[in-house]
């Protein structure tokens, strides 16, 4: 067994250059990798868990979808909106949201206080993201991520 106390995990801030995207997070799954929490795990945990705090008017990240990742959100306090492809849904404390692969989503704090929520996701070894607003793509292998925009090329381009 491994054990941590949420209050001992530091908050990490992530903010875009112009401040539109701004969040603080406590990465619970990452904290379990420390030997201080108990015996070494046989591999990475099969899920990711984060406690996220969004300041008023902030968005957690750009509007995006995943090809392989499921994300579950549990709203602890505050109010906001979950933006989806064809609608925007009000969210508040106690709401539970589940985004399957392929469903574009984004959380926006529309309240006057911080929006606090947990996000739990399956820890897929490879994922591809799509950002519909900017037509950007990204992929991850392990903890590394890469971002690009598509361009059409011939199947044999640069192969011969």
Secondary structure in CASP SS format (residue, H / E / C, confidence):
PFRMAT SS
TARGET T0000
AUTHOR 0000-0000-0000
METHOD secondary structure of the structure
MODEL  1
X C 1.00
X E 1.00
X C 1.00
X C 1.00
X C 1.00
X H 1.00
X H 1.00
X H 1.00
X C 1.00
X C 1.00
X C 1.00
X E 1.00
X E 1.00
X E 1.00
X E 1.00
X C 1.00
X C 1.00
X C 1.00
X C 1.00
X C 1.00
X E 1.00
X E 1.00
X E 1.00
X E 1.00
X E 1.00
X E 1.00
X E 1.00
X H 1.00
X H 1.00
X H 1.00
X H 1.00
X C 1.00
X C 1.00
X C 1.00
X H 1.00
X H 1.00
X H 1.00
X E 1.00
X C 1.00
X C 1.00
X C 1.00
X C 1.00
X C 1.00
X C 1.00
X C 1.00
X C 1.00
X E 1.00
X E 1.00
X E 1.00
X E 1.00
X E 1.00
X E 1.00
X E 1.00
X E 1.00
X C 1.00
X C 1.00
X C 1.00
X C 1.00
X E 1.00
X C 1.00
X C 1.00
X C 1.00
X C 1.00
X E 1.00
X E 1.00
X E 1.00
X C 1.00
X C 1.00
X C 1.00
X C 1.00
X E 1.00
X E 1.00
X E 1.00
X E 1.00
X E 1.00
X E 1.00
X E 1.00
X C 1.00
X E 1.00
X E 1.00
X E 1.00
X E 1.00
X E 1.00
X E 1.00
X C 1.00
X C 1.00
X C 1.00
X E 1.00
X E 1.00
X E 1.00
X E 1.00
X E 1.00
X C 1.00
X C 1.00
X C 1.00
X E 1.00
X E 1.00
X E 1.00
X E 1.00
X C 1.00
X C 1.00
X C 1.00
X C 1.00
X C 1.00
X E 1.00
X E 1.00
X E 1.00
X E 1.00
X C 1.00
X C 1.00
X C 1.00
X C 1.00
X C 1.00
X C 1.00
X E 1.00
X E 1.00
X E 1.00
X E 1.00
X E 1.00
X E 1.00
X E 1.00
X E 1.00
X C 1.00
X C 1.00
X C 1.00
X E 1.00
X E 1.00
X E 1.00
X E 1.00
X E 1.00
X E 1.00
X C 1.00
X C 1.00
X C 1.00
X C 1.00
X E 1.00
X E 1.00
X E 1.00
X E 1.00
X E 1.00
X E 1.00
X C 1.00
X C 1.00
X E 1.00
X E 1.00
X E 1.00
X E 1.00
X E 1.00
X C 1.00
X C 1.00
X C 1.00
X C 1.00
X C 1.00
X C 1.00
X C 1.00
X C 1.00
X C 1.00
X C 1.00
X C 1.00
X C 1.00
END
